[in-house]
Amino acid sequence: MKITYFGHSVLQVETNDKILLFDPFITGNPVAEKITTADSLSPDVIILTHAHFDHWGDTLAIAERIGALVVGNHEITEYAYKHGHENVQPMNTGGSCTFDWGKLTQTYARHSSSFPDGTYGGNPNGYLLFAEGLCVYNSGDTSPFTEMAWIGEDHDIDLAFLPI
């Protein structure tokens, strides 16, 4: 597994011959813009923690260019679908999806979520990524909450990414 941090909340994970990109806020992200461009990224999967501009970012531009799967809560995937991108996988807090590259479990996050145009973005979330025998926790934007301890108690987390 190879992990690349592009600043702010952008995390790229290369695992099992797939590229996963969390919260693709590249354009306008001063750290990311020194490293890469949205046009140079080719993730197989885009995973969104919530819909704020600094997480949603370049989602549609990247997804439409390469056909990436967009994973997020129901409202996020419905928004992508309504804006012309049909390759989506909706999830709900506490739910899991298994893919050929691993498994995602969507966790709770304490924050808000709306798209740049003001559309409601559903509940914010974090994720547990299980791949290559490892567990990576991406909390998403959140304030600390009691149940975070349970996530650590219930899972053998190898890396926690806390863009708080």
N, CA and C atoms as a LAMMPS dump frame, in Angstrom:
ITEM: TIMESTEP
0
ITEM: NUMBER OF ATOMS
492
ITEM: BOX BOUNDS ff ff ff
-5.0000000000000000e+02 5.0000000000000000e+02
-5.0000000000000000e+02 5.0000000000000000e+02
-5.0000000000000000e+02 5.0000000000000000e+02
ITEM: ATOMS id mol type element x y z
1 1 1 N 0.851 -1.174 0
2 1 2 C 0 0 0
3 1 3 C 0.897 1.237 0
4 2 1 N 0.559 2.159 -0.88
5 2 2 C 1.284 3.427 -0.941
6 2 3 C 0.283 4.548 -0.689
7 3 1 N 0.63 5.457 0.216
8 3 2 C -0.261 6.557 0.571
9 3 3 C 0.438 7.875 0.27
10 4 1 N -0.277 8.767 -0.426
11 4 2 C 0.235 10.089 -0.753
12 4 3 C -0.722 11.131 -0.197
13 5 1 N -0.169 12.102 0.515
14 5 2 C -0.963 13.195 1.08
15 5 3 C -0.764 14.432 0.214
16 6 1 N -1.865 14.985 -0.292
17 6 2 C -1.818 16.158 -1.153
18 6 3 C -2.272 17.426 -0.43
19 7 1 N -2.171 17.45 0.877
20 7 2 C -2.563 18.632 1.633
21 7 3 C -4.047 18.657 1.941
22 8 1 N -4.395 19.479 2.901
23 8 2 C -5.758 19.675 3.385
24 8 3 C -6.38 18.34 3.788
25 9 1 N -7.235 17.791 2.97
26 9 2 C -7.901 16.524 3.29
27 9 3 C -7.717 15.486 2.193
28 10 1 N -6.848 15.759 1.252
29 10 2 C -6.698 14.906 0.068
30 10 3 C -5.693 13.79 0.339
31 11 1 N -6.166 12.589 0.206
32 11 2 C -5.353 11.406 0.476
33 11 3 C -5.518 10.429 -0.682
34 12 1 N -4.408 10.005 -1.254
35 12 2 C -4.438 8.99 -2.308
36 12 3 C -3.854 7.699 -1.758
37 13 1 N -4.573 6.604 -1.985
38 13 2 C -4.129 5.293 -1.528
39 13 3 C -4.027 4.385 -2.746
40 14 1 N -2.847 3.825 -2.957
41 14 2 C -2.653 2.847 -4.025
42 14 3 C -2.607 1.475 -3.378
43 15 1 N -3.554 0.62 -3.763
44 15 2 C -3.676 -0.693 -3.15
45 15 3 C -4.252 -1.694 -4.135
46 16 1 N -3.706 -2.879 -4.138
47 16 2 C -4.226 -3.959 -4.978
48 16 3 C -4.477 -3.504 -6.411
49 17 1 N -3.505 -2.814 -6.984
50 17 2 C -3.564 -2.325 -8.364
51 17 3 C -4.683 -1.324 -8.621
52 18 1 N -5.161 -0.669 -7.586
53 18 2 C -6.188 0.366 -7.725
54 18 3 C -5.709 1.637 -7.04
55 19 1 N -6.194 2.757 -7.539
56 19 2 C -5.892 4.051 -6.932
57 19 3 C -7.187 4.615 -6.365
58 20 1 N -7.174 4.878 -5.055
59 20 2 C -8.312 5.456 -4.355
60 20 3 C -7.951 6.888 -3.984
61 21 1 N -8.857 7.815 -4.206
62 21 2 C -8.597 9.219 -3.903
63 21 3 C -9.693 9.745 -2.986
64 22 1 N -9.312 10.117 -1.774
65 22 2 C -10.245 10.696 -0.813
66 22 3 C -10.301 12.21 -0.994
67 23 1 N -11.502 12.757 -1.091
68 23 2 C -11.754 14.205 -1.062
69 23 3 C -10.837 14.991 -2.002
70 24 1 N -11.071 14.89 -3.33
71 24 2 C -10.148 15.455 -4.318
72 24 3 C -10.204 16.978 -4.477
73 25 1 N -9.852 17.684 -3.431
74 25 2 C -9.743 19.143 -3.465
75 25 3 C -8.321 19.488 -3.91
76 26 1 N -8.137 19.566 -5.232
77 26 2 C -6.823 19.843 -5.813
78 26 3 C -6.745 21.313 -6.239
79 27 1 N -7.663 21.722 -7.121
80 27 2 C -7.683 23.095 -7.613
81 27 3 C -8.05 24.04 -6.468
82 28 1 N -7.163 24.983 -6.188
83 28 2 C -7.375 25.909 -5.08
84 28 3 C -6.737 25.466 -3.777
85 29 1 N -6.184 24.271 -3.761
86 29 2 C -5.489 23.74 -2.584
87 29 3 C -4.005 24.061 -2.768
88 30 1 N -3.442 25.008 -2.001
89 30 2 C -2.069 25.449 -2.248
90 30 3 C -1.022 24.35 -2.11
91 31 1 N -1.234 23.385 -1.258
92 31 2 C -0.277 22.28 -1.124
93 31 3 C -0.379 21.359 -2.333
94 32 1 N -1.587 20.963 -2.672
95 32 2 C -1.791 20.04 -3.795
96 32 3 C -1.298 20.636 -5.105
97 33 1 N -1.558 21.919 -5.307
98 33 2 C -1.176 22.552 -6.571
99 33 3 C 0.335 22.597 -6.771
100 34 1 N 1.12 22.441 -5.71
101 34 2 C 2.577 22.362 -5.842
102 34 3 C 3.031 20.956 -6.216
103 35 1 N 2.135 19.974 -6.063
104 35 2 C 2.487 18.57 -6.266
105 35 3 C 1.891 17.999 -7.542
106 36 1 N 0.639 18.368 -7.837
107 36 2 C -0.083 17.722 -8.933
108 36 3 C -1.168 18.647 -9.462
109 37 1 N -1.883 18.184 -10.465
110 37 2 C -3.069 18.868 -10.976
111 37 3 C -4.206 17.857 -11.035
112 38 1 N -5.413 18.354 -11.049
113 38 2 C -6.569 17.456 -11.156
114 38 3 C -6.509 16.663 -12.458
115 39 1 N -6.013 17.287 -13.525
116 39 2 C -5.929 16.606 -14.822
117 39 3 C -4.905 15.484 -14.855
118 40 1 N -3.952 15.499 -13.941
119 40 2 C -2.918 14.456 -13.959
120 40 3 C -3.271 13.256 -13.082
121 41 1 N -4.345 13.366 -12.303
122 41 2 C -4.745 12.259 -11.429
123 41 3 C -5.7 11.322 -12.158
124 42 1 N -5.532 10.029 -11.934
125 42 2 C -6.384 9.026 -12.576
126 42 3 C -6.817 7.96 -11.581
127 43 1 N -7.572 8.345 -10.568
128 43 2 C -8.008 7.346 -9.59
129 43 3 C -9.073 6.422 -10.173
130 44 1 N -9.084 5.204 -9.684
131 44 2 C -10.153 4.272 -10.036
132 44 3 C -11.399 4.571 -9.22
133 45 1 N -11.181 5.074 -7.998
134 45 2 C -12.267 5.327 -7.056
135 45 3 C -12.042 6.674 -6.377
136 46 1 N -13.107 7.474 -6.284
137 46 2 C -13.094 8.722 -5.532
138 46 3 C -14.016 8.524 -4.336
139 47 1 N -13.491 8.764 -3.14
140 47 2 C -14.245 8.545 -1.905
141 47 3 C -14.422 9.895 -1.214
142 48 1 N -15.671 10.238 -0.936
143 48 2 C -15.975 11.551 -0.369
144 48 3 C -16.478 11.446 1.06
145 49 1 N -15.886 12.271 1.938
146 49 2 C -16.326 12.3 3.331
147 49 3 C -17.523 13.223 3.524
148 50 1 N -17.582 14.301 2.751
149 50 2 C -18.737 15.195 2.769
150 50 3 C -18.656 16.125 1.57
151 51 1 N -19.638 17.027 1.453
152 51 2 C -19.814 17.784 0.213
153 51 3 C -19.237 19.192 0.206
154 52 1 N -18.616 19.645 1.274
155 52 2 C -18.054 20.995 1.258
156 52 3 C -17.048 21.143 0.117
157 53 1 N -16.918 22.37 -0.397
158 53 2 C -16.082 22.631 -1.564
159 53 3 C -14.653 22.122 -1.398
160 54 1 N -14.138 22.186 -0.173
161 54 2 C -12.754 21.789 0.06
162 54 3 C -12.602 20.279 0.266
163 55 1 N -13.616 19.539 -0.114
164 55 2 C -13.574 18.072 -0.126
165 55 3 C -14.126 17.572 -1.459
166 56 1 N -15.278 18.096 -1.859
167 56 2 C -15.89 17.767 -3.157
168 56 3 C -14.95 18.189 -4.28
169 57 1 N -14.417 19.392 -4.2
170 57 2 C -13.385 19.898 -5.092
171 57 3 C -13.537 19.526 -6.552
172 58 1 N -12.611 18.723 -7.041
173 58 2 C -12.535 18.356 -8.454
174 58 3 C -13.21 17.023 -8.764
175 59 1 N -14.121 16.598 -7.916
176 59 2 C -14.743 15.279 -8.07
177 59 3 C -15.31 15.052 -9.46
178 60 1 N -16.223 15.902 -9.895
179 60 2 C -16.871 15.657 -11.187
180 60 3 C -15.9 15.752 -12.35
181 61 1 N -14.995 16.711 -12.315
182 61 2 C -14.036 16.854 -13.413
183 61 3 C -13.185 15.596 -13.56
184 62 1 N -12.696 15.07 -12.453
185 62 2 C -11.87 13.858 -12.499
186 62 3 C -12.721 12.65 -12.863
187 63 1 N -13.845 12.487 -12.196
188 63 2 C -14.697 11.307 -12.411
189 63 3 C -15.186 11.22 -13.849
190 64 1 N -15.614 12.326 -14.412
191 64 2 C -16.121 12.319 -15.778
192 64 3 C -15.009 12.07 -16.786
193 65 1 N -13.814 12.579 -16.513
194 65 2 C -12.697 12.401 -17.443
195 65 3 C -12.274 10.946 -17.542
196 66 1 N -12.288 10.225 -16.416
197 66 2 C -11.76 8.856 -16.441
198 66 3 C -12.774 7.783 -16.062
199 67 1 N -13.992 8.191 -15.698
200 67 2 C -15.021 7.208 -15.357
201 67 3 C -14.874 6.585 -13.988
202 68 1 N -14.204 7.26 -13.071
203 68 2 C -13.969 6.711 -11.728
204 68 3 C -15.276 6.457 -10.989
205 69 1 N -15.265 5.445 -10.157
206 69 2 C -16.374 5.179 -9.249
207 69 3 C -16.374 6.25 -8.164
208 70 1 N -17.525 6.865 -7.908
209 70 2 C -17.658 7.854 -6.839
210 70 3 C -18.406 7.201 -5.685
211 71 1 N -17.765 7.175 -4.511
212 71 2 C -18.34 6.584 -3.304
213 71 3 C -18.613 7.703 -2.305
214 72 1 N -19.787 7.683 -1.722
215 72 2 C -20.138 8.668 -0.707
216 72 3 C -21.492 8.342 -0.127
217 73 1 N -21.99 9.239 0.689
218 73 2 C -23.336 9.029 1.222
219 73 3 C -24.359 9.142 0.09
220 74 1 N -25.604 8.832 0.395
221 74 2 C -26.65 8.831 -0.631
222 74 3 C -26.758 10.178 -1.343
223 75 1 N -26.76 11.271 -0.586
224 75 2 C -26.938 12.59 -1.179
225 75 3 C -25.781 12.958 -2.101
226 76 1 N -24.576 12.601 -1.727
227 76 2 C -23.413 12.903 -2.564
228 76 3 C -23.461 12.109 -3.865
229 77 1 N -23.74 10.83 -3.778
230 77 2 C -23.769 10.018 -5.002
231 77 3 C -24.96 10.395 -5.882
232 78 1 N -26.071 10.764 -5.283
233 78 2 C -27.236 11.218 -6.06
234 78 3 C -26.914 12.529 -6.779
235 79 1 N -26.198 13.429 -6.109
236 79 2 C -25.784 14.693 -6.713
237 79 3 C -24.872 14.428 -7.916
238 80 1 N -23.906 13.542 -7.749
239 80 2 C -23.014 13.199 -8.867
240 80 3 C -23.815 12.615 -10.027
241 81 1 N -24.742 11.732 -9.707
242 81 2 C -25.573 11.093 -10.73
243 81 3 C -26.407 12.135 -11.478
244 82 1 N -27.029 13.042 -10.746
245 82 2 C -27.86 14.08 -11.369
246 82 3 C -27.037 15.05 -12.204
247 83 1 N -25.737 15.12 -11.929
248 83 2 C -24.854 15.985 -12.702
249 83 3 C -24.096 15.205 -13.775
250 84 1 N -24.626 14.037 -14.145
251 84 2 C -24.128 13.315 -15.307
252 84 3 C -23.156 12.191 -15.06
253 85 1 N -22.828 11.904 -13.814
254 85 2 C -21.883 10.813 -13.549
255 85 3 C -22.626 9.631 -12.937
256 86 1 N -22.738 8.557 -13.708
257 86 2 C -23.567 7.42 -13.297
258 86 3 C -22.823 6.347 -12.512
259 87 1 N -21.508 6.363 -12.502
260 87 2 C -20.727 5.321 -11.823
261 87 3 C -20.566 5.701 -10.35
262 88 1 N -21.577 5.358 -9.548
263 88 2 C -21.599 5.752 -8.141
264 88 3 C -21.895 4.555 -7.242
265 89 1 N -21.432 4.649 -5.998
266 89 2 C -21.743 3.65 -4.979
267 89 3 C -22.167 4.387 -3.717
268 90 1 N -23.481 4.48 -3.463
269 90 2 C -23.93 5.124 -2.233
270 90 3 C -23.687 4.239 -1.024
271 91 1 N -23.451 4.884 0.108
272 91 2 C -23.276 4.183 1.377
273 91 3 C -24.039 4.933 2.462
274 92 1 N -24.227 4.283 3.583
275 92 2 C -24.828 4.898 4.759
276 92 3 C -23.924 4.676 5.96
277 93 1 N -24 5.578 6.913
278 93 2 C -23.197 5.488 8.126
279 93 3 C -23.358 4.118 8.777
280 94 1 N -22.235 3.476 9.043
281 94 2 C -22.236 2.145 9.652
282 94 3 C -22.237 1.018 8.646
283 95 1 N -22.545 1.323 7.405
284 95 2 C -22.587 0.298 6.363
285 95 3 C -21.219 0.023 5.774
286 96 1 N -21.105 -1.12 5.121
287 96 2 C -19.851 -1.528 4.479
288 96 3 C -20.117 -1.953 3.047
289 97 1 N -19.125 -1.778 2.207
290 97 2 C -19.15 -2.273 0.829
291 97 3 C -17.836 -2.995 0.577
292 98 1 N -17.93 -4.147 -0.062
293 98 2 C -16.745 -4.909 -0.426
294 98 3 C -16.508 -4.751 -1.921
295 99 1 N -15.258 -4.492 -2.274
296 99 2 C -14.849 -4.288 -3.66
297 99 3 C -13.738 -5.285 -3.981
298 100 1 N -13.324 -5.356 -5.229
299 100 2 C -12.236 -6.272 -5.581
300 100 3 C -10.902 -5.844 -4.98
301 101 1 N -10.77 -4.613 -4.537
302 101 2 C -9.532 -4.094 -3.952
303 101 3 C -9.559 -4.055 -2.424
304 102 1 N -10.711 -4.288 -1.813
305 102 2 C -10.799 -4.235 -0.353
306 102 3 C -12.201 -3.904 0.102
307 103 1 N -12.305 -3.361 1.297
308 103 2 C -13.607 -3.061 1.892
309 103 3 C -13.596 -1.674 2.512
310 104 1 N -14.721 -0.978 2.402
311 104 2 C -14.926 0.31 3.053
312 104 3 C -16.072 0.187 4.039
313 105 1 N -15.878 0.742 5.223
314 105 2 C -16.96 0.901 6.183
315 105 3 C -17.098 2.391 6.447
316 106 1 N -18.303 2.896 6.313
317 106 2 C -18.541 4.316 6.519
318 106 3 C -18.821 4.565 8.003
319 107 1 N -18.098 5.516 8.579
320 107 2 C -18.223 5.827 9.998
321 107 3 C -18.872 7.197 10.194
322 108 1 N -19.262 7.451 11.4
323 108 2 C -19.869 8.725 11.782
324 108 3 C -18.808 9.821 11.815
325 109 1 N -19.216 11.045 11.491
326 109 2 C -18.391 12.238 11.694
327 109 3 C -19.309 13.348 12.187
328 110 1 N -18.789 14.203 13.021
329 110 2 C -19.574 15.32 13.563
330 110 3 C -19.142 16.596 12.846
331 111 1 N -19.947 16.997 11.867
332 111 2 C -19.625 18.151 11.035
333 111 3 C -20.901 18.527 10.285
334 112 1 N -20.784 19.294 9.233
335 112 2 C -21.917 19.616 8.364
336 112 3 C -21.547 19.229 6.94
337 113 1 N -22.495 19.347 6.015
338 113 2 C -22.209 18.925 4.647
339 113 3 C -23.184 19.581 3.683
340 114 1 N -22.661 20.462 2.842
341 114 2 C -23.463 21.048 1.768
342 114 3 C -22.544 21.299 0.58
343 115 1 N -23.117 21.224 -0.609
344 115 2 C -22.354 21.452 -1.836
345 115 3 C -22.113 22.943 -2.03
346 116 1 N -21.153 23.31 -2.877
347 116 2 C -20.877 24.724 -3.122
348 116 3 C -22.104 25.521 -3.578
349 117 1 N -23.065 24.857 -4.245
350 117 2 C -24.271 25.565 -4.691
351 117 3 C -25.348 25.64 -3.609
352 118 1 N -25.051 25.137 -2.404
353 118 2 C -25.989 25.19 -1.294
354 118 3 C -26.848 23.951 -1.124
355 119 1 N -26.793 23.021 -2.064
356 119 2 C -27.558 21.78 -1.964
357 119 3 C -27.101 20.992 -0.744
358 120 1 N -28.07 20.433 -0.029
359 120 2 C -27.764 19.615 1.151
360 120 3 C -26.92 18.409 0.742
361 121 1 N -25.852 18.155 1.482
362 121 2 C -24.924 17.076 1.15
363 121 3 C -25.039 15.84 2.012
364 122 1 N -26.104 15.731 2.806
365 122 2 C -26.263 14.543 3.644
366 122 3 C -25.351 14.582 4.858
367 123 1 N -25.305 13.467 5.56
368 123 2 C -24.466 13.372 6.757
369 123 3 C -22.994 13.285 6.383
370 124 1 N -22.128 13.99 7.106
371 124 2 C -20.692 13.819 6.895
372 124 3 C -20.269 12.453 7.421
373 125 1 N -19.169 11.944 6.905
374 125 2 C -18.713 10.616 7.307
375 125 3 C -17.206 10.518 7.332
376 126 1 N -16.733 9.479 7.983
377 126 2 C -15.368 9.01 7.885
378 126 3 C -15.424 7.631 7.249
379 127 1 N -14.258 7.01 7.107
380 127 2 C -14.199 5.674 6.505
381 127 3 C -13.123 4.832 7.168
382 128 1 N -13.398 3.564 7.261
383 128 2 C -12.383 2.555 7.534
384 128 3 C -12.125 1.851 6.219
385 129 1 N -10.874 1.843 5.801
386 129 2 C -10.459 1.155 4.584
387 129 3 C -9.697 -0.092 4.993
388 130 1 N -10.159 -1.231 4.521
389 130 2 C -9.494 -2.507 4.777
390 130 3 C -8.937 -3.021 3.458
391 131 1 N -7.61 -3.132 3.37
392 131 2 C -6.969 -3.618 2.147
393 131 3 C -5.569 -4.112 2.492
394 132 1 N -5.129 -5.125 1.803
395 132 2 C -3.783 -5.682 1.981
396 132 3 C -3.507 -6.069 3.435
397 133 1 N -4.517 -6.461 4.171
398 133 2 C -4.344 -6.842 5.565
399 133 3 C -4.173 -5.669 6.512
400 134 1 N -4.381 -4.465 6.018
401 134 2 C -4.225 -3.255 6.824
402 134 3 C -5.573 -2.57 7.014
403 135 1 N -5.641 -1.719 8.036
404 135 2 C -6.832 -0.909 8.295
405 135 3 C -6.406 0.553 8.393
406 136 1 N -6.971 1.389 7.527
407 136 2 C -6.705 2.823 7.529
408 136 3 C -8.003 3.532 7.9
409 137 1 N -7.934 4.409 8.899
410 137 2 C -9.095 5.194 9.325
411 137 3 C -8.931 6.623 8.848
412 138 1 N -9.881 7.092 8.05
413 138 2 C -9.946 8.489 7.642
414 138 3 C -11.178 9.065 8.324
415 139 1 N -10.979 9.92 9.303
416 139 2 C -12.093 10.438 10.102
417 139 3 C -12.966 11.429 9.351
418 140 1 N -12.463 11.999 8.242
419 140 2 C -13.162 13.115 7.622
420 140 3 C -13.129 14.301 8.569
421 141 1 N -13.679 15.431 8.139
422 141 2 C -13.758 16.585 9.035
423 141 3 C -14.701 16.238 10.172
424 142 1 N -14.235 16.361 11.379
425 142 2 C -15.064 16.051 12.534
426 142 3 C -14.471 16.691 13.775
427 143 1 N -15.317 16.952 14.72
428 143 2 C -14.815 17.245 16.054
429 143 3 C -14.728 15.905 16.772
430 144 1 N -13.943 15.819 17.819
431 144 2 C -13.867 14.547 18.548
432 144 3 C -15.239 14.167 19.108
433 145 1 N -15.509 12.868 19.142
434 145 2 C -16.75 12.369 19.721
435 145 3 C -16.456 11.048 20.415
436 146 1 N -17.243 10.722 21.408
437 146 2 C -16.995 9.565 22.265
438 146 3 C -16.821 8.276 21.482
439 147 1 N -17.655 8.087 20.461
440 147 2 C -17.624 6.833 19.712
441 147 3 C -16.324 6.618 18.929
442 148 1 N -15.512 7.667 18.764
443 148 2 C -14.216 7.484 18.097
444 148 3 C -13.391 6.434 18.835
445 149 1 N -13.489 6.423 20.146
446 149 2 C -12.757 5.425 20.935
447 149 3 C -13.21 4.021 20.57
448 150 1 N -14.492 3.858 20.316
449 150 2 C -15.007 2.532 19.948
450 150 3 C -14.425 2.06 18.625
451 151 1 N -14.244 2.992 17.689
452 151 2 C -13.659 2.618 16.396
453 151 3 C -12.277 2.025 16.635
454 152 1 N -11.488 2.684 17.489
455 152 2 C -10.161 2.177 17.815
456 152 3 C -10.181 0.878 18.592
457 153 1 N -11.174 0.705 19.446
458 153 2 C -11.282 -0.536 20.224
459 153 3 C -11.757 -1.707 19.368
460 154 1 N -12.612 -1.411 18.399
461 154 2 C -13.204 -2.468 17.577
462 154 3 C -12.35 -2.879 16.385
463 155 1 N -11.368 -2.056 16.027
464 155 2 C -10.566 -2.321 14.833
465 155 3 C -9.084 -2.116 15.137
466 156 1 N -8.267 -2.932 14.559
467 156 2 C -6.815 -2.811 14.69
468 156 3 C -6.337 -1.837 13.615
469 157 1 N -6.358 -0.554 13.93
470 157 2 C -6.055 0.496 12.958
471 157 3 C -4.545 0.641 12.806
472 158 1 N -4.081 0.558 11.566
473 158 2 C -2.655 0.706 11.27
474 158 3 C -2.269 2.158 11.03
475 159 1 N -3.199 2.939 10.49
476 159 2 C -2.941 4.353 10.223
477 159 3 C -4.247 5.112 10.387
478 160 1 N -4.203 6.208 11.131
479 160 2 C -5.366 7.081 11.27
480 160 3 C -5.043 8.415 10.616
481 161 1 N -5.895 8.839 9.711
482 161 2 C -5.778 10.123 9.031
483 161 3 C -6.872 11.012 9.604
484 162 1 N -6.47 12.07 10.317
485 162 2 C -7.414 12.906 11.051
486 162 3 C -7.339 14.347 10.556
487 163 1 N -8.009 14.663 9.446
488 163 2 C -7.95 16.035 8.903
489 163 3 C -8.903 16.971 9.633
490 164 1 N -8.719 17.093 10.932
491 164 2 C -9.651 17.85 11.773
492 164 3 C -9.235 19.311 11.828
